[in-house]
């Protein structure tokens, strides 16, 4: 009887061991994004990152020297960073060896330490074709929220996409807004008149305004072009919005070829001027100037990238040869 029981117990142990061997590979699989063996592709959508966690993103690069750009917005602005790793850095990380990352995100120059949203970026090139990783690290502070993008001429994403967000409860149907009202000011084609009314500008958005300018020489025909003044007041915090001034020609180049706000590339559109702070004026930002030709000109109001609350402002364009 004892011999039979021992035989039966031996069979049961073999069966249990076989089941464990089948289960172990499933348990060993890294959750999506938790490690370099199962990375995500960046979606550009907001993602929650728990305290102390890491998230791995992967991309493929041809290695022909073309620029690759990685950008990340994060709330709160501190405690979360990203690094760029190759497979060699991944190997050293796995073996707990000291290593130096290929690169790391740096805080954008237009962000301040007290901004709600931190904006980080990295720009570089690769000389070897292969798979690379962006590692987002939550190193300090409360729960972090971030959105990550990777772009470049020869960048591709052979890895899993970001999981879809949980579906939200269906909201009650709302009356459709009039198309003209919904689009007013969202682009140069739907630019508004700068009447000085108080406006709300949501985070990450921009408003466009247009005005007409008559480049006469004045009643005395002295050759002086009429002065234009653009002024903007912003409810605190005053750096929540800024404005710049554009000609129609620069608008066309902006749309056709992409913006170069610093004018470093003469082949791309760039603004004529930007509003600057003036302690001697009542307004928060102002710009004054003239144009050599009669025509339609534009003012763009942009929300500051480093803040997440709406901006409240009023914009006014004045001058004896200005109309709108």
Long-range contacts (C-beta under 8 A, 24 or more apart in sequence): 32-160, 32-163, 33-57, 33-160, 33-162, 36-85, 36-87, 36-90, 36-93, 36-94, 36-133, 38-160, 39-133, 39-159, 39-160, 40-159, 40-160, 40-161, 40-162, 41-157, 41-158, 41-159, 41-160, 41-161, 41-162, 42-134, 42-148, 42-149, 42-150, 42-157, 42-162, 43-147, 43-148, 43-161, 43-162, 44-147, 44-148, 44-149, 45-147, 45-162, 45-165, 46-145, 46-146, 46-147, 47-145, 47-146, 47-147, 47-148, 47-162, 48-143, 48-144, 48-145, 49-80, 49-136, 49-138, 49-143, 49-144, 49-145, 49-146, 50-138, 50-143, 51-138, 51-141, 51-142, 51-143, 51-144, 52-138, 52-139, 53-138, 54-135, 54-136, 54-137, 54-138, 55-135, 55-136, 56-133, 56-134, 56-135, 56-136, 57-133, 57-134, 57-135, 57-136, 57-148, 57-150, 57-159, 58-131, 58-132, 58-133, 58-134, 58-157, 58-158, 58-159, 59-131, 59-132, 59-133, 59-134, 59-150, 59-155, 59-156, 59-157, 59-159, 60-129, 60-130, 60-131, 60-132, 60-155, 60-156, 60-157, 60-158, 61-126, 61-129, 61-130, 61-132, 61-152, 61-154, 61-155, 62-126, 62-129, 62-154, 63-126, 63-127, 63-128, 63-129, 63-130, 64-129, 64-154, 65-125, 65-126, 65-127, 66-125, 66-152, 66-153, 66-154, 67-123, 67-124, 67-125, 67-152, 67-153, 68-123, 68-124, 68-125, 68-126, 68-150, 68-151, 68-152, 68-155, 69-121, 69-122, 69-123, 69-150, 69-151, 69-152, 70-105, 70-121, 70-122, 70-123, 70-134, 70-148, 70-149, 70-150, 71-119, 71-120, 71-121, 71-122, 71-148, 71-149, 71-151, 72-105, 72-119, 72-120, 72-121, 72-136, 72-146, 72-147, 72-148, 72-149, 73-117, 73-118, 73-119, 73-120, 73-146, 73-147, 73-305, 74-117, 74-118, 74-120, 74-144, 74-145, 74-146, 75-116, 75-117, 75-118, 75-144, 75-145, 75-146, 75-308, 76-116, 76-118, 76-141, 76-142, 76-144, 77-107, 77-111, 77-113, 77-115, 77-116, 77-117, 77-118, 77-306, 78-118, 78-140, 78-141, 79-138, 79-139, 79-140, 79-141, 79-142, 79-144, 80-118, 80-136, 80-137, 80-138, 80-139, 80-141, 80-144, 80-146, 81-105, 81-120, 81-136, 81-137, 81-139, 82-120, 82-122, 82-134, 82-135, 82-136, 82-137, 82-148, 83-134, 83-135, 83-137, 84-122, 84-124, 84-132, 84-133, 84-134, 84-135, 85-132, 85-133, 85-134, 85-135, 86-128, 86-130, 86-132, 86-133, 87-130, 87-131, 89-133, 90-133, 101-135, 102-132, 108-305, 108-306, 110-304, 110-305, 110-306, 111-305, 111-306, 112-239, 112-306, 115-304, 115-306, 115-307, 116-306, 116-307, 116-308, 116-309, 117-203, 117-305, 117-306, 117-307, 117-308, 118-306, 119-305, 119-306, 131-158, 185-209, 188-246, 188-251, 188-255, 188-298, 191-298, 193-324, 194-230, 194-299, 194-315, 194-316, 194-317, 194-324, 195-316, 195-324, 196-314, 196-315, 196-316, 197-314, 198-312, 198-313, 198-314, 199-301, 199-312, 199-313, 199-314, 199-315, 200-310, 200-311, 200-312, 201-241, 201-301, 201-303, 201-310, 201-311, 201-312, 201-313, 202-303, 202-310, 203-303, 203-307, 203-308, 203-309, 203-310, 204-303, 204-305, 205-303, 206-300, 206-301, 206-302, 206-303, 207-300, 207-301, 208-298, 208-299, 208-300, 208-301, 209-298, 209-299, 209-300, 209-301, 209-315, 209-317, 209-324, 210-296, 210-297, 210-298, 210-299, 210-324, 211-296, 211-297, 211-299, 211-317, 211-322, 211-323, 211-324, 212-294, 212-295, 212-296, 212-297, 212-322, 212-323, 212-324, 213-291, 213-294, 213-295, 213-296, 213-297, 213-319, 213-321, 213-322, 214-294, 214-321, 214-323, 215-290, 215-291, 215-292, 215-293, 215-294, 215-321, 216-294, 216-321, 225-290, 225-291, 225-292, 226-290, 226-319, 226-320, 226-321, 226-322, 227-288, 227-289, 227-290, 227-319, 228-288, 228-289, 228-290, 228-291, 228-317, 228-318, 228-319, 228-321, 228-322, 229-286, 229-287, 229-288, 229-317, 229-318, 229-319, 230-275, 230-286, 230-287, 230-288, 230-299, 230-315, 230-316, 230-317, 231-281, 231-283, 231-285, 231-286, 231-315, 231-316, 231-318, 232-275, 232-283, 232-284, 232-285, 232-286, 232-301, 232-313, 232-314, 232-315, 232-316, 233-282, 233-283, 233-284, 233-313, 233-314, 234-284, 234-285, 234-311, 234-312, 234-313, 235-311, 235-312, 235-313, 237-307, 238-277, 238-284, 239-304, 239-307, 240-303, 240-304, 240-307, 240-309, 240-311, 240-312, 240-313, 241-301, 241-302, 241-303, 241-304, 241-311, 241-313, 242-274, 242-275, 242-285, 242-301, 242-302, 242-304, 243-274, 243-275, 243-285, 243-287, 243-299, 243-300, 243-301, 243-302, 243-315, 244-271, 244-272, 244-273, 244-274, 244-275, 244-299, 244-300, 244-302, 245-271, 245-272, 245-273, 245-274, 245-287, 245-289, 245-297, 245-298, 245-299, 246-271, 246-272, 246-297, 246-298, 246-299, 246-300, 247-272, 247-291, 247-295, 247-297, 247-298, 248-295, 248-296, 248-297, 248-298, 251-298, 271-300, 272-297
